[in-house]
Protein backbone atom coordinates (compact mmCIF):
# COMPACT_ATOMS: atom_id res chain seq x y z
CA UNK A 1 0.00 0.00 0.00
CA UNK A 2 1.02 3.55 -0.64
CA UNK A 3 1.12 6.24 1.95
CA UNK A 4 -0.77 9.30 0.82
CA UNK A 5 -0.07 12.85 1.94
CA UNK A 6 -1.98 16.08 1.43
CA UNK A 7 -1.24 18.29 -1.57
CA UNK A 8 0.66 21.56 -1.45
CA UNK A 9 -1.22 24.82 -1.78
CA UNK A 10 1.37 26.77 -3.81
CA UNK A 11 3.86 26.14 -6.62
CA UNK A 12 7.38 24.85 -6.00
CA UNK A 13 8.96 26.58 -2.98
CA UNK A 14 6.22 29.06 -1.99
CA UNK A 15 3.83 28.79 0.96
CA UNK A 16 5.89 27.21 3.71
CA UNK A 17 3.32 28.32 6.25
CA UNK A 18 0.50 26.53 4.45
CA UNK A 19 2.28 23.21 4.72
CA UNK A 20 1.90 23.16 8.46
CA UNK A 21 -1.86 23.13 8.02
CA UNK A 22 -1.70 20.14 5.70
CA UNK A 23 0.57 17.71 7.54
CA UNK A 24 -0.51 14.52 9.22
CA UNK A 25 -2.99 13.02 6.75
CA UNK A 26 -2.37 9.54 5.36
CA UNK A 27 -4.12 6.83 3.38
CA UNK A 28 -3.66 3.79 1.18
CA UNK A 29 -4.12 3.02 -2.47
CA UNK A 30 -5.65 -0.05 -3.91
CA UNK A 31 -3.37 -2.49 -5.66
CA UNK A 32 -2.52 -1.53 -9.22
CA UNK A 33 -2.15 -3.39 -12.44
CA UNK A 34 1.45 -3.91 -13.42
CA UNK A 35 1.20 -3.81 -17.21
CA UNK A 36 -0.53 -2.11 -20.12
CA UNK A 37 -1.35 -3.55 -23.56
CA UNK A 38 0.38 -0.84 -25.56
CA UNK A 39 -0.24 -0.52 -29.28
CA UNK A 40 1.59 -1.35 -32.47
CA UNK A 41 4.42 1.06 -33.28
CA UNK A 42 5.49 0.87 -36.92
CA UNK A 43 8.00 3.74 -36.89
CA UNK A 44 11.51 2.24 -37.17
CA UNK A 45 13.45 2.57 -33.91
CA UNK A 46 16.45 4.14 -35.67
CA UNK A 47 14.26 7.03 -36.88
CA UNK A 48 12.22 7.40 -33.71
CA UNK A 49 12.08 10.04 -31.01
CA UNK A 50 10.18 9.14 -27.85
CA UNK A 51 8.37 11.78 -25.79
CA UNK A 52 6.65 11.58 -22.39
CA UNK A 53 3.25 13.33 -22.26
CA UNK A 54 2.86 14.29 -18.61
CA UNK A 55 -0.67 15.60 -19.00
CA UNK A 56 -2.21 12.74 -20.98
CA UNK A 57 -0.58 9.67 -19.39
CA UNK A 58 1.02 8.61 -22.64
CA UNK A 59 4.22 8.32 -24.64
CA UNK A 60 4.48 9.55 -28.23
CA UNK A 61 6.90 8.19 -30.78
CA UNK A 62 7.56 10.40 -33.79
CA UNK A 63 9.30 9.70 -37.08
CA UNK A 64 12.24 12.10 -37.28
CA UNK A 65 12.50 11.51 -41.03
CA UNK A 66 8.79 11.87 -41.67
CA UNK A 67 5.58 13.21 -40.21
CA UNK A 68 4.09 10.17 -38.46
CA UNK A 69 3.33 10.22 -34.73
CA UNK A 70 2.05 7.28 -32.69
CA UNK A 71 0.81 7.99 -29.17
CA UNK A 72 0.33 5.13 -26.73
CA UNK A 73 -1.26 5.20 -23.26
CA UNK A 74 0.83 4.20 -20.25
CA UNK A 75 -2.27 4.38 -18.09
CA UNK A 76 -1.67 1.65 -15.54
CA UNK A 77 -4.70 2.67 -13.50
CA UNK A 78 -7.51 4.65 -15.20
CA UNK A 79 -8.49 6.11 -11.83
CA UNK A 80 -5.05 7.65 -11.28
CA UNK A 81 -2.90 10.19 -13.09
CA UNK A 82 0.42 8.53 -13.83
CA UNK A 83 1.97 11.72 -15.31
CA UNK A 84 4.98 10.14 -17.05
CA UNK A 85 7.87 12.52 -16.47
CA UNK A 86 11.00 12.01 -18.61
CA UNK A 87 12.32 8.78 -20.07
CA UNK A 88 15.48 6.98 -21.13
CA UNK A 89 15.63 4.68 -24.17
CA UNK A 90 17.85 1.63 -24.73
CA UNK A 91 17.34 0.76 -28.41
CA UNK A 92 19.72 -2.23 -28.31
CA UNK A 93 17.77 -3.90 -25.50
CA UNK A 94 14.42 -2.75 -26.90
CA UNK A 95 13.29 -0.96 -23.73
CA UNK A 96 12.31 2.49 -22.54
CA UNK A 97 12.43 3.44 -18.86
CA UNK A 98 9.80 5.97 -17.77
CA UNK A 99 9.25 7.70 -14.43
CA UNK A 100 5.59 7.82 -13.36
CA UNK A 101 5.18 10.68 -10.93
CA UNK A 102 1.53 10.59 -9.66
CA UNK A 103 1.28 14.35 -8.94
CA UNK A 104 -1.12 15.97 -6.51
CA UNK A 105 -4.29 17.34 -8.13
CA UNK A 106 -3.66 20.87 -9.48
CA UNK A 107 -5.26 23.83 -7.78
CA UNK A 108 -7.78 25.96 -9.64
CA UNK A 109 -5.67 29.04 -9.05
CA UNK A 110 -1.94 28.79 -9.44
CA UNK A 111 0.88 31.11 -10.32
CA UNK A 112 3.20 28.55 -11.85
CA UNK A 113 2.41 26.02 -14.61
CA UNK A 114 4.75 23.53 -12.91
CA UNK A 115 3.06 23.87 -9.54
CA UNK A 116 2.08 20.20 -9.23
CA UNK A 117 5.62 19.03 -10.03
CA UNK A 118 7.33 18.00 -6.80
CA UNK A 119 4.09 17.94 -4.81
CA UNK A 120 2.99 14.30 -5.19
CA UNK A 121 1.11 12.62 -2.36
CA UNK A 122 2.29 9.12 -3.30
CA UNK A 123 5.37 7.22 -4.31
CA UNK A 124 6.35 7.30 -7.96
CA UNK A 125 7.02 4.25 -10.11
CA UNK A 126 9.73 3.18 -12.52
CA UNK A 127 8.15 1.61 -15.61
CA UNK A 128 9.95 -0.50 -18.18
CA UNK A 129 8.28 -0.41 -21.60
CA UNK A 130 9.04 -2.49 -24.67
CA UNK A 131 9.74 -0.35 -27.72
CA UNK A 132 7.69 -2.56 -30.05
CA UNK A 133 4.37 -1.57 -28.48
CA UNK A 134 5.30 0.96 -25.79
CA UNK A 135 3.57 -1.41 -23.38
CA UNK A 136 4.39 -1.22 -19.68
CA UNK A 137 5.94 -4.59 -18.86
CA UNK A 138 7.28 -4.07 -15.34
CA UNK A 139 6.93 -1.57 -12.49
CA UNK A 140 9.04 -0.78 -9.45
CA UNK A 141 8.21 1.63 -6.65
CA UNK A 142 10.26 4.82 -6.43
CA UNK A 143 10.34 7.50 -3.77
CA UNK A 144 7.98 10.47 -3.94
CA UNK A 145 8.22 12.88 -6.87
CA UNK A 146 10.62 11.31 -9.37
CA UNK A 147 12.35 14.14 -11.19
CA UNK A 148 14.76 13.02 -13.90
CA UNK A 149 15.63 9.58 -15.26
CA UNK A 150 18.82 8.55 -17.02
CA UNK A 151 20.53 5.49 -18.44
CA UNK A 152 24.27 5.33 -17.92
CA UNK A 153 26.38 5.23 -21.06
CA UNK A 154 27.06 1.51 -20.61
CA UNK A 155 23.27 0.92 -20.35
CA UNK A 156 23.73 -1.04 -17.15
CA UNK A 157 22.15 1.34 -14.63
CA UNK A 158 19.11 3.57 -14.45
CA UNK A 159 19.41 6.72 -12.34
CA UNK A 160 16.35 8.46 -10.88
CA UNK A 161 16.31 11.71 -8.94
CA UNK A 162 13.42 12.80 -6.72
CA UNK A 163 12.25 16.40 -6.99
CA UNK A 164 10.58 16.23 -3.60
CA UNK A 165 9.82 19.86 -2.74
CA UNK A 166 6.88 18.63 -0.71
CA UNK A 167 9.27 16.92 1.70
CA UNK A 168 11.38 20.08 1.98
CA UNK A 169 8.40 22.27 2.72
CA UNK A 170 6.95 19.88 5.29
CA UNK A 171 10.30 19.60 7.11
CA UNK A 172 10.74 23.38 7.08
CA UNK A 173 7.23 23.86 8.47
CA UNK A 174 7.99 21.71 11.50
CA UNK A 175 11.45 23.20 12.02
CA UNK A 176 13.41 20.11 10.96
CA UNK A 177 17.04 19.95 9.93
CA UNK A 178 18.35 20.49 6.42
CA UNK A 179 19.50 16.89 6.12
CA UNK A 180 15.97 15.59 6.63
CA UNK A 181 14.85 17.69 3.66
CA UNK A 182 17.15 15.76 1.33
CA UNK A 183 15.60 13.54 -1.35
CA UNK A 184 17.26 10.58 -3.00
CA UNK A 185 19.20 9.67 -6.06
CA UNK A 186 18.38 6.03 -6.76
CA UNK A 187 20.45 3.63 -8.87
CA UNK A 188 18.69 0.65 -10.48
CA UNK A 189 20.07 -2.33 -12.35
CA UNK A 190 18.71 -1.92 -15.88
CA UNK A 191 18.59 -5.65 -16.61
CA UNK A 192 16.98 -6.91 -13.41
CA UNK A 193 15.23 -3.73 -12.20
CA UNK A 194 16.66 -4.23 -8.73
CA UNK A 195 17.63 -1.25 -6.60
CA UNK A 196 21.41 -1.27 -6.20
CA UNK A 197 21.94 2.11 -4.53
CA UNK A 198 20.03 4.95 -2.93
CA UNK A 199 21.16 8.05 -1.06
CA UNK A 200 19.60 11.35 -0.02
CA UNK A 201 21.83 13.78 -1.93
CA UNK A 202 20.34 17.28 -1.52
CA UNK A 203 17.09 19.24 -1.39
CA UNK A 204 14.83 18.53 -4.40
CA UNK A 205 17.38 17.04 -6.82
CA UNK A 206 16.21 17.22 -10.41
CA UNK A 207 18.17 17.15 -13.68
CA UNK A 208 21.04 14.65 -13.77
CA UNK A 209 23.76 13.39 -16.11
CA UNK A 210 26.82 11.17 -15.82
CA UNK A 211 30.34 11.69 -17.04
CA UNK A 212 31.37 9.64 -20.09
CA UNK A 213 32.97 6.96 -17.92
CA UNK A 214 29.82 6.67 -15.76
CA UNK A 215 31.88 7.19 -12.60
CA UNK A 216 30.26 10.45 -11.55
CA UNK A 217 26.66 11.68 -11.51
CA UNK A 218 26.01 15.42 -11.82
CA UNK A 219 22.78 16.54 -10.14
CA UNK A 220 21.05 19.93 -10.10
CA UNK A 221 19.76 20.54 -6.56
CA UNK A 222 16.85 22.91 -7.01
CA UNK A 223 15.83 23.25 -3.38
CA UNK A 224 19.31 23.92 -1.95
CA UNK A 225 20.96 25.99 -4.73
CA UNK A 226 23.70 23.43 -5.28
CA UNK A 227 25.33 21.14 -7.81
CA UNK A 228 25.86 17.66 -6.36
CA UNK A 229 28.60 15.32 -7.57
CA UNK A 230 27.84 11.70 -6.70
CA UNK A 231 30.48 8.95 -6.85
CA UNK A 232 28.81 6.04 -8.66
CA UNK A 233 31.79 3.73 -8.16
CA UNK A 234 31.02 3.42 -4.46
CA UNK A 235 27.80 1.66 -3.35
CA UNK A 236 27.46 4.25 -0.58
CA UNK A 237 27.17 6.97 -3.26
CA UNK A 238 29.35 9.55 -1.46
CA UNK A 239 28.28 13.05 -2.46
CA UNK A 240 29.95 16.46 -2.62
CA UNK A 241 27.81 19.58 -2.96
CA UNK A 242 28.84 22.94 -4.41
CA UNK A 243 26.80 26.14 -3.92
CA UNK A 244 25.91 28.00 -7.09
CA UNK A 245 26.84 31.33 -5.56
CA UNK A 246 27.16 33.45 -2.46
CA UNK A 247 23.46 34.29 -2.30
CA UNK A 248 22.08 30.83 -1.55
CA UNK A 249 18.54 30.79 -0.28
CA UNK A 250 17.54 28.83 2.79
CA UNK A 251 16.99 25.13 2.06
CA UNK A 252 13.63 24.68 0.39
CA UNK A 253 13.40 28.31 -0.71
CA UNK A 254 16.11 28.72 -3.35
CA UNK A 255 17.54 31.93 -4.76
CA UNK A 256 18.92 30.30 -7.91
CA UNK A 257 16.76 27.19 -8.31
CA UNK A 258 19.09 24.99 -10.42
CA UNK A 259 16.81 22.72 -12.43
CA UNK A 260 18.97 20.92 -14.99
CA UNK A 261 22.52 20.24 -16.12
CA UNK A 262 24.42 19.64 -19.36
CA UNK A 263 27.94 18.32 -19.81
CA UNK A 264 30.21 19.80 -22.47
CA UNK A 265 31.59 17.33 -25.04
CA UNK A 266 35.10 17.85 -23.65
CA UNK A 267 33.88 16.41 -20.33
CA UNK A 268 35.49 19.25 -18.37
CA UNK A 269 32.66 21.72 -17.95
CA UNK A 270 29.11 21.46 -16.66
CA UNK A 271 26.43 24.06 -17.28
CA UNK A 272 23.69 24.44 -14.69
CA UNK A 273 20.41 26.04 -15.80
CA UNK A 274 18.40 27.87 -13.13
CA UNK A 275 14.72 28.70 -12.95
CA UNK A 276 14.70 31.35 -10.24
CA UNK A 277 17.93 33.18 -11.13
CA UNK A 278 17.16 32.91 -14.85
CA UNK A 279 20.77 32.19 -15.70
CA UNK A 280 23.30 29.64 -16.88
CA UNK A 281 26.33 28.90 -14.66
CA UNK A 282 29.51 27.05 -15.60
CA UNK A 283 31.24 24.55 -13.30
CA UNK A 284 34.80 23.32 -13.94
CA UNK A 285 35.03 19.61 -13.15
CA UNK A 286 38.82 19.61 -12.95
CA UNK A 287 39.08 22.37 -10.34
CA UNK A 288 35.67 21.57 -8.77
CA UNK A 289 34.50 25.17 -8.72
CA UNK A 290 32.01 27.44 -10.40
CA UNK A 291 33.37 30.08 -12.77
CA UNK A 292 31.39 33.22 -11.84
CA UNK A 293 32.91 35.19 -14.71
CA UNK A 294 31.20 32.79 -17.13
CA UNK A 295 27.69 33.19 -15.70
CA UNK A 296 25.21 34.17 -18.42
CA UNK A 297 22.06 36.04 -17.39
CA UNK A 298 19.19 35.04 -19.68
CA UNK A 299 16.31 37.20 -18.38
CA UNK A 300 14.07 34.12 -18.57
CA UNK A 301 13.71 30.83 -16.70
CA UNK A 302 16.23 28.34 -18.04
CA UNK A 303 15.07 24.75 -18.63
CA UNK A 304 16.89 21.68 -20.00
CA UNK A 305 19.83 22.77 -22.23
CA UNK A 306 22.10 20.75 -24.48
CA UNK A 307 25.41 21.33 -26.21
CA UNK A 308 25.64 21.49 -30.00
CA UNK A 309 29.46 21.64 -30.04
CA UNK A 310 32.33 22.13 -27.60
CA UNK A 311 31.31 25.64 -26.54
CA UNK A 312 27.79 26.39 -27.77
CA UNK A 313 24.75 25.34 -25.77
CA UNK A 314 21.07 25.76 -26.60
CA UNK A 315 18.82 26.77 -23.71
CA UNK A 316 14.99 26.66 -23.86
CA UNK A 317 13.48 29.44 -21.80
CA UNK A 318 10.10 30.34 -20.37
CA UNK A 319 8.83 33.78 -19.40
CA UNK A 320 9.48 34.84 -22.12
CA UNK A 321 9.33 31.68 -24.22
CA UNK A 322 12.11 31.04 -26.68
CA UNK A 323 15.43 29.41 -27.45
CA UNK A 324 18.81 30.97 -26.64
CA UNK A 325 22.25 29.97 -27.90
CA UNK A 326 25.08 30.67 -25.45
CA UNK A 327 28.84 30.39 -25.95
CA UNK A 328 30.39 29.29 -22.66
CA UNK A 329 33.92 30.18 -23.84
CA UNK A 330 32.98 33.83 -24.20
CA UNK A 331 30.03 33.98 -21.79
CA UNK A 332 27.97 35.62 -24.53
CA UNK A 333 24.44 35.13 -25.78
CA UNK A 334 25.01 34.54 -29.49
CA UNK A 335 21.41 34.30 -30.66
CA UNK A 336 17.82 34.39 -29.45
CA UNK A 337 14.68 32.99 -31.05
CA UNK A 338 11.59 34.46 -29.34
CA UNK A 339 8.61 32.15 -29.76
CA UNK A 340 4.92 32.76 -29.49
CA UNK A 341 2.24 30.21 -28.66
CA UNK A 342 1.79 29.36 -32.35
CA UNK A 343 5.46 28.33 -32.57
CA UNK A 344 6.38 26.81 -29.21
CA UNK A 345 4.58 27.52 -25.98
CA UNK A 346 6.61 26.79 -22.83
CA UNK A 347 9.81 25.21 -24.23
CA UNK A 348 10.94 22.55 -21.78
CA UNK A 349 13.93 20.67 -23.19
CA UNK A 350 16.46 20.99 -25.98
CA UNK A 351 18.15 17.77 -27.03
CA UNK A 352 20.77 16.97 -29.66
CA UNK A 353 20.36 13.53 -31.25
CA UNK A 354 23.27 11.29 -32.15
CA UNK A 355 23.11 12.40 -35.79
CA UNK A 356 23.50 16.06 -34.79
CA UNK A 357 19.92 17.15 -35.33
CA UNK A 358 18.41 19.23 -32.52
CA UNK A 359 14.92 18.96 -31.05
CA UNK A 360 12.93 21.10 -28.62
CA UNK A 361 9.97 19.85 -26.57
CA UNK A 362 7.18 22.42 -26.16
CA UNK A 363 4.84 21.86 -23.20
CA UNK A 364 1.94 23.82 -24.68
CA UNK A 365 -0.86 25.05 -22.42
CA UNK A 366 -1.12 21.76 -20.45
CA UNK A 367 -4.68 21.35 -21.72
CA UNK A 368 -4.31 20.70 -25.43
CA UNK A 369 -1.54 18.91 -27.36
CA UNK A 370 2.07 20.01 -27.12
CA UNK A 371 4.67 19.97 -29.86
CA UNK A 372 8.17 18.82 -30.72
CA UNK A 373 10.29 20.97 -33.02
CA UNK A 374 13.39 20.22 -35.02
CA UNK A 375 15.47 23.39 -35.02
CA UNK A 376 18.55 24.57 -36.90
CA UNK A 377 21.26 25.07 -34.25
CA UNK A 378 22.90 27.85 -36.27
CA UNK A 379 19.91 29.96 -37.25
CA UNK A 380 17.54 28.71 -34.50
CA UNK A 381 14.92 28.45 -37.23
CA UNK A 382 12.21 25.78 -37.06
CA UNK A 383 12.85 22.96 -39.53
CA UNK A 384 9.93 20.66 -38.74
CA UNK A 385 7.14 20.25 -36.19
CA UNK A 386 5.18 17.33 -34.76
CA UNK A 387 2.06 17.38 -32.56
CA UNK A 388 2.23 15.06 -29.55
CA UNK A 389 0.22 14.60 -26.33
CA UNK A 390 -0.69 16.97 -23.49
CA UNK A 391 2.19 18.58 -21.56
CA UNK A 392 5.18 16.82 -23.13
CA UNK A 393 8.43 17.15 -21.21
CA UNK A 394 11.08 14.45 -21.82
CA UNK A 395 12.60 13.23 -25.07
CA UNK A 396 15.04 10.49 -26.06
CA UNK A 397 15.97 8.76 -29.31
CA UNK A 398 16.05 5.30 -30.77
CA UNK A 399 18.99 5.98 -33.03
C-alpha positions, 0 to 999 in steps of 0.5 A: 500500500502507498502512503498518501499525503496532502497536496501543497497549496502553492507552486514549488517553494512558496507557501511554507506556512501553508504546509503546516496546516496540511501535515498529518494526513495519510491513506492507502491506495488499492493495488494496481495493475502492473502492465498495459497492452500498448499498441503497435508502433510501426516507426523504425526505432532508428528514426524514432524520437520518444516523448513523455506526455505528462498531462495525458498519461502517454508516450508519443513516438515520432518519425524524425525523417517523416511526419508520423506520430504514434501515441500510446497510453501508459495508463496503468490505473484509469483512476489515477494520473500517472503523469509520465515525467521524462524517459530513457531509451535503450534501443539495443535492448528494446526498452524504454524506462519511464518515471511515473510521478503521480502528482497531486491534483492541481489547484484551480488558481496557481501562479506557476504552470509547474506547480504540481511538479514536486508535490505528489502525495504518493510514491512514484514508479519506474516503468519499463516499456518495450519499444515494439508496443510501448507497453508497460511490462514491469513496475518498481516503486520509487520514492515520492516525486521522481524528477529526472531519469537517465541510463548510464552510457554503458546501459547497465544502470538507471538513475532516478532523482526525486524532486521532492519539494513537498518533503522540503516544505513539510520539514521546514514547516515543523522546524526540521534539519536540512539533512531531513529535507534531502531527497534521494538519487536512486540507482537501479540495475537496468537488466533486473530492475533491482535497486542497487543504490540509494542516497539522499543527496540534496534538497529537491534534486532534479536534472542529472547526467553522468560523465562519459565513464559513468563514474560520476553523476552530476545533479542539479539541486533545485531546493538547496541551490547546489550542484551535487557530484555523486560517486557512482563507483562506491555503493554508498554513493558519497556526495559532494555539494557545491553552492551556485553562488554566495546568495544561496537561499535557505533550504527549500526556498532557493535563490537560484533554483538549479533545475537541470545540467548539461555536460560539455563534449570535452567532459570538463565543464558542466552548465547548470540552468536555473529557474529562479535566477534565470541564468546559466552557470559554468562549473569546472570539473577539474578544479571543482569550482564554479566560474562566476565570470562565465555566468550568463544572465538570460532574463528568462527561466532556463530549462533543460539545455544541451550542447551542439558543439564544444562551446555552444549550448542551446537553452529553452526558456520560459517567461518569455518563451524562446530558445537561446544559444550561449557560448560558454567560452565567451560567456555571450548570448550569441542568438535568441529565437523568441517564440509565441504560442503558435510556434512553441509555448513553454519550451521545456527541453532541448536535445541533440540527437546522435546524428547532430539534429536538434529537437525542442519539446514544447509543453503547450498550455497543459490542456491541449496537445504540445509539440516537438520541433526540429530546429537549426542550431545555427539559425535557431529556425524551425525545420519541422514540427510534430504534434504530440500529447498533453504537456510533453516534457522528456525526449530520447531517441532510438537511433 
